[in-house]
Amino acid sequence: MYRVLTPLLIVCTLFASDETLLRESKQEIIKEQKKEIEANAHKLKYDWLAPLTFSSSYSKSDTQNDAVSDTSINLNQDLFRSGGIYYKMQYAQTKLENSLASLAKENTALYQELFVGLLQLKKLRLLLEQTHYSFLNTEIEVFLKTQQYKAGTVDITELNRALRDKNAILKTELIAKQAIAEKEIALQKLTTVKLDDINIPQFALLSKDEYEANNYNLLVANLTTTQSDKEYKITRSAYLPTFTLNGAYGYLDNPNIKFNDDYYRVGATFSMPLDYNYYATLQESKAAYLKNRLKITDAKIDVQATYKTAQSKIANYNEYNKVTKENIALYTNLIEVIEQALSSGLKTGYDLKTLQNTKMVDELEIAINEINIQIELAQLLFATKQGENYYE
């Protein structure tokens, strides 16, 4: 029923001009966040490399005739951590992927907010128009009940009911106008582009497999689990043997022992901590990993439920529209009959106008339900990496 749209076509449609949809400040925040994430990942990847330490000392005391100076460069570098170095680099890469996926999710959510908001604005405007036609019918009803009350064919209760219905429609109209104003203000916080100038794409239904394979929540859950697995392995390696190379190269000037020359020192250290909390710390890290792994199952259940709910809503909107179209066909036939009756003087223009207004209400209802379907499709799309095609 729905086919996936070609991403390139969508992008060309959206960005035919040089203007970006989101406000520049919001886009700059995303860019800086990305730079921060990449810098942090680079730092994590290589933080196992020990820095070269430069030191310089100068000393003199009452037991020495001359001052002693010592200038050197020192290194204390782990060469082996029982796999800890390798896991540290893997952890940095996984954290980078996880952070970038979370950032992409955040960015895509902004575009979802924009496009869904535009659809909701369009829906509110149609609801306002629909309310107007309902109001016209209540005006006809009030007029007819007033004439009938004056003629004594109805009591005040029916006239009062018609007046209350009219007032209720007026209140609904005012609420719709306020909702439109609030929605426009909210959307302008996201973009500087005129709202009516933004082309809203025709969203299509993703397949279930495509939705699950590209879903941000599942992607982040998997990456978070992989990240906690690396953390567990790093923690475990911290309690296993470590082999460290240490060395120094310097210049010593010590007249007291008649030494004035370059020197170097090279050594190696083998160490293994014996920590009372080793088992508890390891179990804590392992439990965190297992907890995150279980969250993948929960995330998958939530994703599947969301997809099924959207499918059900879309099916109901389509079914409702089918019934409404049948009603419209009936109204069309009745309008033709009344128009013929009008020419012969058997019917009044009020009956015709009432049916025409009712028909417009139903036609607008179909348009509103089509927007409801688009909202469901957009929410599915922007919950996945496919949403990136709408702003890259």
C-alpha positions as CSV (number, residue, x, y, z in Angstrom):
1,M,0.0,0.0,0.0
2,Y,2.8,2.4,0.9
3,R,6.2,2.3,-0.9
4,V,9.5,3.6,0.6
5,L,10.4,6.9,-1.1
6,T,13.8,7.5,-2.7
7,P,15.9,9.4,-0.2
8,L,17.6,11.5,-2.9
9,L,14.3,12.8,-4.3
10,I,13.3,13.8,-0.8
11,V,16.5,15.6,-0.1
12,C,16.4,17.5,-3.4
13,T,12.8,18.6,-2.7
14,L,13.6,19.8,0.8
15,F,16.8,21.6,0.1
16,A,16.3,23.2,-3.3
17,S,17.3,26.5,-1.7
18,D,20.4,27.3,0.3
19,E,18.3,27.8,3.5
20,T,18.6,25.1,6.2
21,L,15.4,24.2,8.0
22,L,16.7,24.2,11.5
23,R,17.9,27.4,13.2
24,E,21.6,27.9,12.8
25,S,22.1,27.9,16.6
26,K,20.6,24.4,16.9
27,Q,22.8,23.1,14.0
28,E,25.9,24.7,15.5
29,I,25.2,23.0,18.9
30,I,25.0,19.6,17.1
31,K,28.3,20.3,15.2
32,E,30.1,21.2,18.4
33,Q,28.7,18.2,20.2
34,K,30.1,16.0,17.4
35,K,33.5,17.6,17.7
36,E,33.5,17.1,21.5
37,I,32.5,13.4,21.0
38,E,35.3,12.8,18.4
39,A,37.9,14.5,20.6
40,N,36.9,12.5,23.6
41,A,37.1,9.3,21.6
42,H,40.6,10.1,20.3
43,K,41.7,10.9,23.9
44,L,40.3,7.6,25.2
45,K,41.8,5.6,22.4
46,Y,45.4,6.7,23.2
47,D,45.3,7.5,26.9
48,W,47.2,4.2,27.6
49,L,50.2,5.9,26.1
50,A,52.2,7.4,29.0
51,P,53.5,10.9,28.5
52,L,57.2,11.8,28.5
53,T,58.1,13.6,31.7
54,F,60.6,16.3,31.7
55,S,62.3,17.1,35.0
56,S,65.0,19.4,36.1
57,S,66.4,19.8,39.6
58,Y,69.0,22.1,41.2
59,S,70.2,21.6,44.8
60,K,72.8,22.9,47.2
61,S,73.3,22.2,50.9
62,D,75.7,22.9,53.7
63,T,77.3,19.5,53.2
64,Q,78.1,20.2,49.6
65,N,80.7,22.5,48.2
66,D,79.1,22.9,44.8
67,A,75.5,22.9,43.5
68,V,74.1,19.8,41.8
69,S,71.8,19.9,38.8
70,D,70.0,17.0,37.1
71,T,67.9,17.4,33.9
72,S,66.2,14.3,32.4
73,I,63.4,12.9,30.3
74,N,61.5,10.0,31.9
75,L,59.1,7.4,30.5
76,N,57.0,4.8,32.4
77,Q,55.0,3.0,29.7
78,D,52.8,-0.1,30.1
79,L,53.5,-2.6,27.3
80,F,51.2,-5.3,28.4
81,R,48.1,-5.2,30.5
82,S,46.6,-8.7,29.9
83,G,44.6,-7.4,27.0
84,G,43.7,-4.2,28.7
85,I,45.3,-2.0,26.1
86,Y,43.4,-3.7,23.3
87,Y,40.1,-3.5,25.1
88,K,40.7,0.1,26.0
89,M,41.1,1.0,22.3
90,Q,37.9,-1.1,21.4
91,Y,36.0,0.7,24.2
92,A,37.0,4.1,22.8
93,Q,35.7,3.1,19.3
94,T,32.5,1.6,20.6
95,K,31.9,4.7,22.8
96,L,32.5,6.9,19.8
97,E,29.9,4.9,17.7
98,N,27.4,5.0,20.6
99,S,27.8,8.7,21.2
100,L,27.5,9.5,17.5
101,A,24.4,7.3,17.3
102,S,22.8,9.1,20.2
103,L,23.7,12.5,18.7
104,A,22.2,11.4,15.4
105,K,19.1,10.3,17.3
106,E,18.9,13.7,19.0
107,N,19.3,15.6,15.6
108,T,16.7,13.4,13.9
109,A,14.3,14.0,16.7
110,L,14.5,17.8,16.0
111,Y,13.5,17.1,12.4
112,Q,10.7,14.8,13.6
113,E,9.5,17.7,15.9
114,L,9.6,20.0,12.9
115,F,7.8,17.9,10.3
116,V,5.3,16.3,12.7
117,G,4.6,19.8,14.1
118,L,4.0,21.1,10.5
119,L,1.6,18.2,10.0
120,Q,-0.2,18.9,13.2
121,L,-0.4,22.6,12.2
122,K,-2.0,21.6,8.9
123,K,-4.4,19.4,10.8
124,L,-5.4,22.2,13.2
125,R,-6.1,24.5,10.2
126,L,-8.4,21.8,8.7
127,L,-10.1,21.3,12.0
128,L,-10.7,25.0,12.2
129,E,-12.2,24.9,8.7
130,Q,-14.3,21.9,9.7
131,T,-15.5,23.7,12.8
132,H,-16.6,26.6,10.6
133,Y,-18.9,24.4,8.5
134,S,-20.3,22.8,11.7
135,F,-21.0,26.3,13.0
136,L,-22.9,27.2,9.8
137,N,-25.2,24.2,10.4
138,T,-25.8,25.3,14.0
139,E,-26.7,28.8,12.8
140,I,-29.3,27.2,10.5
141,E,-30.6,25.0,13.3
142,V,-30.9,28.0,15.7
143,F,-32.8,30.0,13.0
144,L,-35.2,27.2,12.3
145,K,-35.8,26.4,16.0
146,T,-36.4,30.2,16.6
147,Q,-39.1,30.2,13.8
148,Q,-40.6,27.0,15.1
149,Y,-40.7,28.4,18.7
150,K,-42.4,31.5,17.5
151,A,-44.9,29.4,15.6
152,G,-45.5,27.3,18.8
153,T,-44.4,24.0,17.2
154,V,-41.4,23.5,19.6
155,D,-40.8,24.4,23.2
156,I,-38.0,26.5,24.6
157,T,-36.0,23.4,25.5
158,E,-35.2,22.6,21.9
159,L,-34.3,26.2,21.0
160,N,-32.1,26.3,24.1
161,R,-30.4,23.1,23.0
162,A,-29.7,24.5,19.6
163,L,-28.2,27.7,21.1
164,R,-26.0,25.7,23.4
165,D,-24.7,23.6,20.4
166,K,-23.9,26.9,18.6
167,N,-22.0,28.3,21.6
168,A,-20.1,25.0,22.0
169,I,-19.0,25.2,18.4
170,L,-17.9,28.8,18.9
171,K,-15.8,27.8,21.9
172,T,-14.2,24.9,19.9
173,E,-13.4,27.4,17.1
174,L,-11.6,29.7,19.6
175,I,-9.7,26.8,21.1
176,A,-8.6,25.8,17.6
177,K,-7.4,29.3,16.8
178,Q,-5.4,29.4,20.0
179,A,-3.9,26.0,19.3
180,I,-2.8,27.2,15.8
181,A,-1.1,30.2,17.2
182,E,0.7,28.2,19.9
183,K,1.8,25.6,17.3
184,E,3.2,28.3,15.0
185,I,5.1,29.9,17.8
186,A,6.6,26.5,18.8
187,L,7.7,25.7,15.3
188,Q,9.3,29.1,14.8
189,K,11.6,28.2,17.7
190,L,13.0,25.4,15.5
191,T,13.3,27.3,12.1
192,T,13.6,30.7,10.6
193,V,12.1,29.6,7.4
194,K,8.5,30.6,6.8
195,L,6.3,27.7,7.8
196,D,4.2,27.9,4.7
197,D,7.3,27.8,2.6
198,I,8.5,24.4,3.9
199,N,7.5,21.4,1.7
200,I,6.3,18.5,3.8
201,P,7.4,15.2,2.3
202,Q,4.9,12.4,1.6
203,F,6.1,9.9,4.2
204,A,6.0,6.2,3.4
205,L,5.7,3.1,5.6
206,L,8.9,1.3,6.4
207,S,8.8,-2.5,6.4
208,K,9.0,-4.1,9.9
209,D,12.4,-5.5,9.2
210,E,13.7,-2.2,8.0
211,Y,12.2,-0.4,11.0
212,E,13.9,-2.8,13.5
213,A,17.2,-2.9,11.7
214,N,17.6,0.9,11.7
215,N,15.8,1.8,14.9
216,Y,17.9,4.2,17.0
217,N,16.7,2.7,20.4
218,L,17.8,-0.7,19.4
219,L,21.1,0.6,17.9
220,V,22.0,2.5,21.0
221,A,21.0,-0.5,23.2
222,N,23.3,-2.8,21.3
223,L,26.2,-0.3,21.3
224,T,25.7,0.4,25.1
225,T,25.9,-3.4,25.7
226,T,29.1,-3.7,23.7
227,Q,30.5,-0.7,25.5
228,S,29.8,-2.2,28.9
229,D,31.3,-5.5,27.8
230,K,34.6,-3.7,27.0
231,E,34.4,-1.9,30.4
232,Y,34.1,-5.3,32.1
233,K,37.1,-6.7,30.2
234,I,39.1,-3.5,31.0
235,T,38.2,-3.9,34.7
236,R,39.2,-7.6,34.7
237,S,42.5,-6.9,33.0
238,A,43.3,-4.3,35.7
239,Y,43.7,-7.2,38.2
240,L,45.9,-9.3,35.9
241,P,49.7,-9.1,35.3
242,T,51.1,-5.9,33.8
243,F,54.5,-5.5,32.2
244,T,55.9,-1.9,32.2
245,L,58.9,-0.4,30.5
246,N,60.6,2.5,32.4
247,G,63.5,4.6,31.4
248,A,65.2,7.9,31.6
249,Y,67.8,9.9,29.7
250,G,69.4,13.0,31.3
251,Y,72.4,15.1,32.1
252,L,73.8,15.2,35.6
253,D,76.3,17.9,36.9
254,N,77.6,16.9,40.3
255,P,81.0,18.4,41.1
256,N,81.0,16.8,44.5
257,I,81.5,13.3,43.0
258,K,83.3,14.6,39.9
259,F,80.5,13.5,37.6
260,N,79.5,15.7,34.7
261,D,78.0,13.7,31.8
262,D,74.9,12.3,30.1
263,Y,73.3,9.2,31.5
264,Y,70.5,6.8,30.8
265,R,68.5,4.3,32.7
266,V,66.4,1.4,31.3
267,G,64.3,-1.1,33.3
268,A,61.2,-3.2,33.3
269,T,58.6,-3.9,35.9
270,F,56.2,-6.9,36.3
271,S,53.3,-6.2,38.6
272,M,50.0,-7.8,39.6
273,P,47.6,-6.2,42.2
274,L,46.3,-8.3,45.0
275,D,43.1,-6.4,45.9
276,Y,40.6,-7.6,48.5
277,N,37.7,-6.0,46.5
278,Y,38.8,-7.7,43.2
279,Y,35.9,-10.2,43.1
280,A,33.2,-7.6,44.1
281,T,34.5,-5.0,41.6
282,L,34.5,-7.6,38.8
283,Q,31.0,-8.8,39.6
284,E,29.7,-5.2,39.7
285,S,31.1,-4.6,36.2
286,K,29.8,-7.9,34.9
287,A,26.3,-7.3,36.3
288,A,26.2,-3.9,34.5
289,Y,27.1,-5.7,31.2
290,L,24.4,-8.4,31.8
291,K,21.8,-5.7,32.7
292,N,22.5,-3.8,29.5
293,R,22.3,-7.0,27.5
294,L,18.8,-7.8,28.9
295,K,17.8,-4.2,28.0
296,I,18.2,-5.1,24.3
297,T,15.3,-7.6,24.6
298,D,13.1,-5.0,26.3
299,A,14.0,-2.4,23.6
300,K,13.2,-4.9,20.9
301,I,9.8,-5.6,22.5
302,D,9.1,-1.9,22.7
303,V,10.1,-1.3,19.1
304,Q,7.9,-4.1,17.8
305,A,4.9,-2.9,19.9
306,T,5.4,0.7,18.6
307,Y,5.4,-0.6,15.0
308,K,2.3,-2.7,15.5
309,T,0.4,0.2,17.2
310,A,1.2,2.5,14.3
311,Q,0.0,-0.2,11.8
312,S,-3.2,-0.6,13.7
313,K,-3.8,3.2,13.8
314,I,-3.1,3.5,10.1
315,A,-5.5,0.7,9.3
316,N,-8.2,2.3,11.5
317,Y,-7.8,5.7,9.8
318,N,-8.1,4.0,6.4
319,E,-11.2,2.1,7.5
320,Y,-12.8,5.2,8.9
321,N,-12.1,7.1,5.6
322,K,-13.7,4.2,3.7
323,V,-16.9,4.6,5.7
324,T,-16.8,8.4,5.5
325,K,-16.4,8.2,1.7
326,E,-19.6,6.1,1.6
327,N,-21.4,8.8,3.6
328,I,-20.1,11.4,1.2
329,A,-21.5,9.5,-1.7
330,L,-24.9,9.3,0.1
331,Y,-24.8,13.1,0.8
332,T,-24.0,13.7,-2.9
333,N,-27.1,11.7,-4.0
334,L,-29.3,13.5,-1.4
335,I,-28.0,16.9,-2.5
336,E,-29.0,16.0,-6.1
337,V,-32.5,15.0,-5.0
338,I,-32.9,18.1,-2.9
339,E,-31.7,20.4,-5.8
340,Q,-34.4,18.8,-8.0
341,A,-37.0,19.2,-5.2
342,L,-36.0,22.9,-4.8
343,S,-36.8,23.6,-8.4
344,S,-40.3,22.2,-7.9
345,G,-40.8,24.0,-4.5
346,L,-40.9,20.8,-2.4
347,K,-37.8,21.6,-0.3
348,T,-36.2,24.6,1.3
349,G,-32.7,25.9,0.7
350,Y,-31.9,25.2,4.4
351,D,-32.0,21.5,3.8
352,L,-29.6,21.8,0.9
353,K,-27.2,24.1,2.7
354,T,-27.2,21.8,5.8
355,L,-26.3,18.7,3.6
356,Q,-23.6,20.7,1.7
357,N,-22.0,21.8,5.0
358,T,-22.2,18.2,6.4
359,K,-20.6,16.9,3.2
360,M,-17.7,19.4,3.6
361,V,-17.3,18.4,7.2
362,D,-16.8,14.7,6.1
363,E,-14.5,15.7,3.2
364,L,-12.3,17.5,5.7
365,E,-12.5,14.6,8.1
366,I,-10.9,12.4,5.3
367,A,-8.1,15.0,4.8
368,I,-7.5,15.1,8.6
369,N,-7.2,11.3,8.8
370,E,-4.7,11.4,5.9
371,I,-2.6,13.8,8.0
372,N,-3.0,11.5,11.0
373,I,-1.6,8.6,8.9
374,Q,1.3,10.8,7.8
375,I,2.0,11.7,11.4
376,E,2.2,8.0,12.3
377,L,4.5,7.3,9.3
378,A,6.8,10.2,10.2
379,Q,7.1,9.1,13.8
380,L,8.1,5.6,12.6
381,L,10.6,7.0,10.1
382,F,12.3,9.5,12.4
383,A,12.8,6.8,15.0
384,T,15.3,5.2,12.6
385,K,18.5,6.1,10.8
386,Q,16.3,6.5,7.7
387,G,15.3,9.8,9.1
388,E,18.9,11.1,8.4
389,N,18.1,11.1,4.7
390,Y,15.7,14.0,5.3
391,Y,18.4,16.4,6.5
392,E,21.9,15.2,5.3
